[in-house]
């Protein structure tokens, strides 16, 4: 057996905190629950910029129950509350998390040794029983099936209080990278047991609104999450700091502000209402260069933006029509107009730095004449009407939708744009009720399995990620084979072939290989390290001049 050993870091002191789980949600008559500070929720600590980090986000988290969603906004917040057995660093290497060592027990099962004296925010000690309960629940969640659905519950075994075994039904090469996903954050077994025993559903709500993890930040009370406005976390003073390279944060408060309007976020940066904009739009990049104390930070990412087409739609079920739409849309023009060169025109579903990316694939050229020929071949010379959904919080997607509307008019497709809030759009996609939609996917694991299987395997229709309802027996067969292969070269060949099929089947219009970016007030913020995944750990930031 292969043994990987890492040195433990020093442990934090331990003290019990009051159990918050049963506190009812509340606030003032306007739904706000600020316990101190001015009418905007800003207190004295904000003014000096030394102890309170204020972060602007375009989208509000869907839920902080890690087993109930797989969206970026939820992951961005939850990664500061929950921790995983292993982590991926900025170079996508697997490094220690709550587990300080791990062993490949056999070809399907891994054994993890946990750090000792790690405590949850309610004061209870982390043990292997918490990992057991977490993975048993996670393995059965349809929302995160693409991430942890490959766990075989029968393999989860508590060896002792600090040793756990977890495995899969078949060999699965990217297993460790899946366990580094934020959805694999460890929950308290006691909390999960209470939820399982509760018939009212009240505790299910509390696990979302009062999540209890082992991370460096925690919910202080039920007023921490003010819907439509913010989540205000406080530092967990008894944070164990046993994760390699991760210490107790230098600031005591971390607030995420939900600000769907990009202009409002930029104005908030200028006035000091926020210190970081995690979702800047390219329209504002020239203004960043001209504004004192603001700086754009970015990193090559793992994300692909795309126009999804419902393959069960009356007309979009025809591959000829999907190809016509690909020819009609000028992706290069869109990327230049909307993203101003900040990112690359996408050629395949996998970003260039994801394992399995096929560099030989060339996307559809812009060719309206060819698109019209295909529409005629499909018997749709006169076109048809269709609805395109975009989420209101992403102005770039709204702008893209408007360009798509104009470009598809050239082949007689009448597009109606409907803007929806993020959570509403996800619910619509879950139910397969969108004709076309603009979305993005980050291959968090850095492995082609996660970038293709949940989005394009026929078993993944709906919440797991296959919102296009795409079904292709050859793609299913190849993706299934790539999952169980432990041969790197064989897996590459399989993923290359999948992308060749997808190019012709055209379930998407691939738009952009995106760069995760942020705009910071560099007079306040230093030591921000962006992650190619796009959900950035903020606990290492230093505040002050």
N, C-alpha and C positions, 0 to 999 in steps of 0.2 A: 504493500500500500504506500501511496505517496503521502508524505507528511509535510505540511507547511506550518512553520512555527513563527510567531511574532512575539516580541517582548511587550508585556503589559505596561501601561502607564500608571502613575500614581492614582489612588482612589480618592474621591471627594468624601467629605464627612457626611454622615447620614443623620437625618432627623425626620420625624414623621410630619406629614402635612395633613390637614383636615380633608376628609373625603368629600369631594365636591359633586359626585355623580348625581345625587338626588336633589340638587338644588333646582328649583323651577326656573324656567326662562322668565325674564322680566325686564323692566326698564321704565322710563317715564311715560307720560301720556302720549308722546310722539314716537314711542318705540325706541328712544335713545336711552342708553344706560351708562353714561359717563359718570364716574364717581368723583372725578376732580378735573379741573381745567376749565377753559373758557367754553363758549357755546360751540366752537368747532372741535372740541375735544382736545385742545392743545393746552398743556400745562406749562409751568415754569421750566421744567426739564427740557421742553422742546426748544425754548428760546435760545438756550446756550448751545444746543446741538451736540451736547457731550454725552448724554445718557439715554437718548430716545431716538431710535432710528425709524423714520417715517418713509414708507414705501408705497408708490402708486402702482396699481394693477388695473388692467382694462376690464377684467372679468372677475366676478365674485365666485368663490368656490361653490361647487355643486353640493358637496357634503364633505365632512371630515371623518366620516366612517369610511376607512380605507377600502373596505370590501364592497362599497356601494357605488363606486365611480372610477373612471380612469381618465380624468381630464386634467389639463396642465395647471389650471388655477388651484384646484384642490391639492394637487401634489406640491405646488410651490409653498403653500402654507403648511401642509401636514409634515413636510420633511423637517420642520423645525420643532415639531411636537413629538413625532414618533421616530424610532430608529430601527434599522434593519440589521440582520446578522452580518452581512458584508456590505461594502460600499464600492462604488466605482469612482475613481478620482477623475481629475479633469482630462486625463489621457485615456480614460475608460479602462484602466487597470483595476482588477479586483483587489481590495484592501480590507483590513479588519474593520468590523463594525461592533455590534454587540458580542460577536464571537471573536475571540483572539486567535484561535487556530481552527483548522478544519482538515478533515481527512476524507479521501474518496474511499469509502468503506467497501463498495463493490461497484460494478459498472452502472448501477442504478441508484445507489444510496450514498449520501454524504453524512459524515458525523461532524458535529460542531461543538466546540467547547466554549462556553459562555464566560464572559468576564464576571468575576464575583463582586458582590457589594454594589450592584447597580440597582437603583430604586426608581419606581414609578412616581409620578407627581403626587399620588395620594399616600406615599410613604411605604408602600408594600415593596418587597424585594423581588427582583426579577429572577425567575428560575426557568428551567426547561419546561415546566408545566405551562407557563405562559406561552412559550413558543408552540407547544403542542396544541393548545386551545386555539391560538391564532391561526395556525395553518390548517387545522381541521375545518374551521369556519371559512377561511379564505378559499380552500379547494372547492367548496360547493357554491361559490358566488358566480352567477352568470355575468355580472358586470366586469369581473376581472379574470374571466376564464382564460383569456389570451396571455395573462401574466402568470397566474398561479394555478390555473386549471389542470396543469400537467402534474401537479403533486398527487401522488398516490397516498390517500389517507392511511392505508394499511401499513405503509412503510414508516409512518411517524411514530417514533419510539423514544420514550424518556429512558435514558441509560442511568442517569443519576440527576441530582438537582441542577447540575451545571453542564450536562451533556445530553444532546438531542440528536437523533438520526431522522433524516428526511430524504425521501426519494421519489422516483417517478416509475410508471409502469414499464417503460422502455428506456433504454439509454437516451439521454437528452443533453447534447453538448453544451448549450448555453444556460444550463440550470443555474449556475452561480450568478450570472448576470441578471437573471430573472429575480433571484432572491435579493438583489440590490435595488430593485424597483421600489418606489415609495409605497406601493400597495402591499408590500411584504413587511411593513412596519409592525413591530410586535406590540400587541395589546395585552392588557391584564386578564389573566384567566378568571379572576374573581368577578370582574366586570362582565365578561362574556357569559359566565355562568348565571349571573343575575338576569341578563337579557334573555337567556334561554328559558329561565323559569318564569319570566314575566309574560302574562297573557294580554296586558293592556296596550302594549306598544310604547308606553311612556319611556321606558329605558332605551328603546331603540332610538328615540329622539334625543335622549341625553347623551348617547355615545357620539352623536354628531355634534351637539351643541356644547358638550362638556367632555371633550376627548381627554383621555389620560394615557400619556406615553412616558417614555424615559428621556425624551429629548431635552435640549438646553432651554427651551421656552415652553410655557404652559398657559392654560386658561386660568385666570385668577378667580372668576366667578361667572355666573350665568349671563352677565351683561357684556362679556368679552366680545361676543359676536353681535354686531348691530347690522341686521340685514339691510342691504342697499347702501351701506356706508363703510364699515370697517370690521376688522378683527384685530384686537389689541392684546398682544401677548406680553407676559412678564417673564423675566429670567427665572429659571428653576435653580435656586441657590444651592441645592444639594445635587446638582448635576454631577454625574460620576466622572466625566472627562476621561474615560478609559479608552475611547476611540482614538486610534493613532492620529496624532496631529491636530486633535480637536480639543480646545480648552474651554473653560467657562467664558462666555462672551464678555466683551469689555463694556457693553452697555446693558442696562437693565430692562428696557422696554423696546418692543418691536411691534409696530403697527402697520398693517396692510390696509391701505385705503382703496376702495373700489371706485374707480373713476373711468367710466366708459368713454368719455369724450377726451380724445387725444389732446385737443387744444387746452382743455381744462387741466390736464396733467402737466402740460408744459408750463402753463401759467403758475401752477402750484409749485413747480420746481423753481421758477424765477422768484417767487415770494417766500420760499422756504417752508411752505406748507407740507411738502414732501422733499426728501433728499435723493430719492432714486425713482426713476420711471422704468419699470421692468418691461414695458410694452410700447416703446416709442415707435412712431410711424416715420417713414422716410421723408414725408413732406416737411417735417420739422428739423431734419438733419442740418440744412443750411443755417437755420436759426441757432442751433447748438453752437456752431463754430463762431457765431457772432455774439454770443452771450457770455459775459464774464462768469467764471467759476463753473461752467457746464462743460462736460466732456462726454463724447460717445465712446462706449466700450462695446466690442463685439468679438465673437469667436466663431470659427467654422462649426456648423452644427450638424445635427442628425435629422433635421426636419424637412418634410416635403409638403408643400401646399398644393392642393389639387381641387379640381371641379369634379365632384362625384355625380354619376348618372345612375338613377334607379333602373337596374337591369330587368326589373319586372314591369316597368312602365309600358304602356301600349306600343309606343314607338321606339323607346330607348332599349327595348328588348332585342331590337334588330341591330346586329353588329355593324351593318352598313351605315345606319343612321349615326351610331356612336363614332364611327370613323369620319363621317361627314362633319360632325361637330368638331372633331379634333382638327380637321383641315381648315375649318372656317375660323377658328379662334387663333389669333396671332399672339402666341404666348410671349414671344420676344418683345413685342410692342408693349404688352402688359407689364412685363418685368421691368422694362426701362421706364415706363410712365409711372408706375405705382411704387416700385422699389428702387428706382434710380441707380440700378446696377449693384444694389446691396444684396447680393445673392446671385445664384446662377440659374439660368433656364434649366428646368428639370427635364431629363431625358427618360428616366425610369422611376419606378415607385421608390427605389432605395437611393438615399443620398450617397454622394461619392465616397464618403468615409465610413460607410456601413459595410460590414463584412457581407459579401455576396453581391455587391453592386456590379452590374454588367456594364463595363465602359464601352462596349461595342454597340449598344443600343442607340439609335438615333430617333428622336421623336418625330412627330408629324410636322412637315413644313407647312407654312401658311399658303393655302392654295384654294381660293374661293371657287374657281372653275371646277376643280376636282370635287369639291364638296357638293356643288350643284349637280354634277354628274351622278354622284352617289345618291343624292336625294331623289333624283329622277328614277334611278335604278330601283329604289325602294318604293316607288310609286307615290312619292310625297313632294312632287314638284311645287305644289301650292303650300307646302309647309304644314305647320301645326302650332298650337299654343302650349306653353309649358310654364311651370312655376319654378323660380330659382330662389332658394333661401340663403340668406346670409345673416350672421349675428350682428346685432346693433353695436356691440362693444368693439368690434374690429372694423375701423373705418377703411382700412386697406381692402378688406374683403367686400365691403359695400361698394367701394370704388371699382373693384374688379368686376363685380356684378353688373355695374352700369356699362362697362366696356363690353362685357360678354353680350349684354342685351343688344348693343349696337352691332356687334360683329355677327351675331346669329341672325339678325334681321336681313343680312345680305343673302341668306339661304332660306328666307321666308319662315324662319322660326320666330314666333312672337313670344318674347320672354316677359313674364310678370315677376318683378322682384318683390319679395316679401322679407322684411327685416324682422327678426325675432330675437328676444333676449336669449342668452347662451343656454340656460337650463331648459327653456321652452323648446329651443331648436333640438337639443339632445333628445328630449322626450319624443319629438316628432320623428327623428331619425331612428330611435329605438323601435318605433312602431312601423317603420317603412313607409311613412306617409309624405315623403318629400320626393319630388320629381328630380330636381337637381339641387346641389348644395355646394357651398364652398367651405372647405375644411382643411385641416392640416394634421399630420401625424408625425410624431417624433419617435424614431426607433431607439427608445431609451436604452435598450440593452446593447446597442451597437452591432447586433447580429441580425442577419437577414430573416431569420425565422420570425422575429417580432415585427419586422417591417412588412412582412408579406402574409403570414398565416392568419392573424386576426382580421386583416383587412380584406382578404381575397379568398380564403378557404370557405367552402360552402357550409361548413358546420358553424361558421361564426356570424351568420346573419343577425343583424340587430345590435344589442348592447355590446357584445365583444368587440365590434369594430367594422364588420362588413356591412356598412350602411348602403352600399350600392346593390346589395342582394346578388352579387356576382356569383355565378356557379359554373364551374368548368371541371370536368372529371380529370383531365390531364393535369391541370394545376393542382387539384386536390392530391392526386397520386404523387406528384413530384414533391410537394410540400410535406406530405406525410413521410416520404422517404428521407428527406433532408433532416427531419426532426430526429430520427432515430440513428442516423449515421454518425459515427465518430471519426470518420475519415474527412479531413479538411478539404482535400482536393475533390472528393466526391460531392461534398456539400456545395462547393463552389459551382461545379458543373450543373447540379440540380437547380440552383438558384438562377444561374445564367439562362437555363432553358425556360424556367418559369417566366422570366422577364421577356423573353422572346415571344412567348405565347401572349402575354399581357399586352405587348406592344400592338399586336394585331387585333386582339379582342377589344381593346380600348374601353375598359370600364370607367376610366378616368380621362380627364384632360390634365396631365401632369403640368403643374405651373412652375414651381420655384423650389430650388434647394436653398433653404433659408439659413441665415446667420443669426443666432440668438444675440440680442443686443440690449443695452441698457444705457440710459443717460443719467449721469450722476452729478451732484454738486460736489466737485472735488475739493472745495474748501472745507467741507464737512466730512466727506466720505473718503476713506482710503482702504486699500487692501481688499477690494472687491475682486473675487476670482470668478469669472463666468464659466459655467459648465456647458459643454456642447449639447447636453440634453435639453437645456432651456429652463430647467428649474434650478435656481441658484441658491446655494447655502450662504446665508448672510451673517452667520454667527462669528465669522473671522474678521468682520469689518471693524475698523477703528474709526472713532468719531472725534472731530475736533480739527483745529488748524494744524 
